[in-house]
Amino acid sequence: IGEDVYSRHIWLNSNETERLVLSAAVRAIAEENGEPVVPEDIMARVQLSSEKIDPKTILVALEQLAEQNILAKSSYRFYFPSIMTGNWIAAHYPLGK
């Protein structure tokens, strides 16, 4: 239950762009078999959605999410430090829903 509360708190306190980026990150990471992904992978998933967001805006959101430790970054590849958060987002807010 604790992880659900934490994940819900993250979602509710994220702005619309951050939410889209989180859902796109979940999709991109899943398509890479759980491996960290580069920003371009996430941007490609955002572009496949109905949303048209400037790539710079996506990069800013990625950096903000990393600063908040919602996403982690290593060698400019992003991943969820808590797999449970990624799983919660995938279950509740998959990209395109």
VEXBA-379458 format. One record per residue: residue number from 1; x, y, z of N, C-alpha, C in turn. Coordinates in steps of 0.05 Angstrom, whole numbers, always signed. Layout:
BEGIN
[NUM,[X,Y,Z],[X,Y,Z],[X,Y,Z]],
...
***
This chain:
BEGIN
[1,[+17,-24,+0],[+0,+0,+0],[+17,+25,+0]],
[2,[+40,+25,+14],[+57,+48,+15],[+66,+58,-12]],
[3,[+74,+39,-29],[+83,+46,-56],[+60,+57,-73]],
[4,[+36,+47,-69],[+13,+58,-83],[+8,+87,-75]],
[5,[+10,+93,-50],[+6,+120,-40],[+28,+138,-51]],
[6,[+53,+129,-50],[+76,+144,-61],[+72,+150,-91]],
[7,[+66,+129,-106],[+62,+132,-135],[+39,+151,-142]],
[8,[+17,+148,-127],[-6,+166,-132],[+2,+195,-125]],
[9,[+17,+199,-104],[+26,+225,-96],[+44,+238,-118]],
[10,[+61,+222,-129],[+78,+231,-151],[+61,+240,-175]],
[11,[+42,+223,-182],[+25,+229,-205],[+9,+255,-200]],
[12,[-4,+257,-177],[-21,+280,-171],[-5,+306,-169]],
[13,[+20,+304,-163],[+37,+328,-160],[+54,+334,-184]],
[14,[+50,+319,-205],[+64,+324,-231],[+46,+340,-249]],
[15,[+59,+357,-265],[+43,+372,-285],[+36,+355,-309]],
[16,[+20,+366,-327],[+11,+350,-350],[+34,+340,-367]],
[17,[+54,+356,-372],[+77,+348,-388],[+93,+326,-374]],
[18,[+97,+329,-348],[+111,+308,-333],[+96,+282,-333]],
[19,[+70,+283,-331],[+54,+259,-332],[+57,+245,-359]],
[20,[+56,+260,-380],[+59,+249,-407],[+87,+236,-410]],
[21,[+107,+250,-400],[+135,+240,-401],[+137,+214,-384]],
[22,[+125,+214,-361],[+126,+189,-344],[+113,+166,-358]],
[23,[+90,+170,-370],[+76,+148,-385],[+93,+140,-409]],
[24,[+105,+159,-423],[+122,+152,-446],[+147,+137,-437]],
[25,[+158,+145,-414],[+182,+131,-404],[+175,+102,-397]],
[26,[+152,+98,-384],[+144,+71,-378],[+143,+54,-403]],
[27,[+130,+65,-424],[+127,+50,-449],[+155,+45,-461]],
[28,[+172,+65,-463],[+198,+62,-475],[+215,+41,-460]],
[29,[+215,+43,-434],[+230,+24,-417],[+220,-4,-421]],
[30,[+194,-7,-421],[+182,-34,-426],[+190,-45,-453]],
[31,[+190,-28,-473],[+198,-38,-500],[+227,-44,-502]],
[32,[+243,-35,-483],[+272,-41,-482],[+278,-62,-460]],
[33,[+257,-78,-454],[+260,-99,-434],[+270,-90,-407]],
[34,[+261,-67,-399],[+268,-57,-373],[+294,-41,-371]],
[35,[+307,-38,-393],[+333,-24,-394],[+329,+6,-394]],
[36,[+347,+21,-382],[+345,+51,-384],[+345,+60,-413]],
[37,[+332,+83,-417],[+328,+93,-445],[+339,+122,-447]],
[38,[+346,+129,-471],[+356,+156,-477],[+331,+174,-481]],
[39,[+335,+200,-478],[+312,+219,-481],[+298,+216,-508]],
[40,[+313,+210,-529],[+301,+207,-555],[+281,+184,-556]],
[41,[+285,+163,-541],[+266,+141,-539],[+240,+150,-527]],
[42,[+242,+167,-506],[+218,+177,-493],[+204,+197,-511]],
[43,[+220,+214,-524],[+208,+234,-543],[+193,+220,-565]],
[44,[+203,+198,-575],[+190,+183,-597],[+163,+173,-587]],
[45,[+161,+164,-562],[+135,+154,-552],[+116,+177,-548]],
[46,[+126,+200,-539],[+109,+224,-537],[+98,+232,-564]],
[47,[+115,+232,-584],[+106,+240,-611],[+85,+220,-622]],
[48,[+86,+195,-614],[+66,+175,-623],[+39,+180,-610]],
[49,[+39,+193,-587],[+14,+199,-574],[+1,+223,-589]],
[50,[-22,+230,-580],[-36,+252,-594],[-25,+279,-586]],
[51,[-8,+280,-567],[+3,+305,-557],[+27,+314,-574]],
[52,[+28,+339,-580],[+51,+351,-594],[+65,+370,-575]],
[53,[+88,+361,-566],[+103,+376,-546],[+131,+381,-557]],
[54,[+141,+405,-554],[+167,+412,-563],[+188,+394,-549]],
[55,[+208,+384,-563],[+229,+367,-551],[+243,+380,-527]],
[56,[+247,+406,-528],[+260,+420,-506],[+243,+419,-481]],
[57,[+217,+420,-484],[+199,+418,-462],[+200,+390,-449]],
[58,[+203,+370,-466],[+206,+342,-456],[+232,+339,-441]],
[59,[+254,+351,-451],[+279,+349,-438],[+278,+363,-410]],
[60,[+265,+386,-409],[+262,+400,-384],[+247,+383,-364]],
[61,[+225,+370,-373],[+209,+353,-355],[+226,+329,-346]],
[62,[+242,+317,-364],[+259,+295,-356],[+278,+303,-334]],
[63,[+291,+326,-337],[+310,+336,-318],[+296,+342,-291]],
[64,[+273,+354,-292],[+258,+360,-267],[+250,+334,-253]],
[65,[+241,+314,-268],[+234,+288,-256],[+259,+275,-244]],
[66,[+282,+278,-257],[+307,+266,-246],[+315,+281,-221]],
[67,[+313,+308,-221],[+320,+324,-197],[+303,+316,-173]],
[68,[+278,+308,-178],[+260,+299,-157],[+263,+270,-150]],
[69,[+281,+256,-163],[+286,+227,-159],[+262,+210,-166]],
[70,[+245,+220,-184],[+223,+204,-194],[+233,+187,-216]],
[71,[+250,+198,-233],[+266,+183,-253],[+295,+186,-244]],
[72,[+311,+166,-251],[+339,+167,-246],[+354,+169,-273]],
[73,[+378,+179,-272],[+393,+183,-297],[+421,+173,-293]],
[74,[+430,+157,-312],[+458,+147,-312],[+468,+147,-341]],
[75,[+490,+160,-346],[+500,+162,-373],[+479,+172,-393]],
[76,[+463,+192,-384],[+442,+204,-400],[+421,+184,-409]],
[77,[+418,+163,-393],[+396,+144,-397],[+378,+145,-372]],
[78,[+352,+144,-377],[+333,+148,-355],[+320,+121,-348]],
[79,[+313,+118,-323],[+299,+95,-313],[+284,+102,-287]],
[80,[+267,+84,-278],[+253,+89,-253],[+269,+76,-231]],
[81,[+277,+92,-210],[+292,+80,-188],[+275,+61,-172]],
[82,[+248,+65,-173],[+230,+46,-161],[+213,+34,-183]],
[83,[+218,+8,-188],[+203,-6,-209],[+173,-5,-203]],
[84,[+166,-4,-177],[+138,-4,-169],[+124,+21,-179]],
[85,[+138,+44,-180],[+126,+69,-190],[+120,+66,-220]],
[86,[+139,+55,-235],[+135,+50,-263],[+112,+31,-268]],
[87,[+110,+10,-252],[+88,-9,-255],[+61,+4,-249]],
[88,[+61,+21,-228],[+36,+35,-220],[+27,+53,-243]],
[89,[+45,+68,-255],[+38,+86,-277],[+28,+70,-300]],
[90,[+42,+48,-307],[+33,+31,-329],[+5,+20,-325]],
[91,[-1,+13,-300],[-27,+1,-294],[-49,+22,-294]],
[92,[-43,+46,-284],[-64,+66,-281],[-66,+87,-303]],
[93,[-43,+93,-315],[-42,+115,-335],[-24,+107,-359]],
[94,[-31,+85,-373],[-14,+78,-396],[-15,+100,-418]],
[95,[+6,+102,-433],[+7,+122,-454],[-16,+119,-473]],
[96,[-29,+141,-479],[-51,+140,-498],[-78,+138,-484]],
[97,[-79,+136,-458],[-104,+134,-444],[-111,+160,-430]],
***
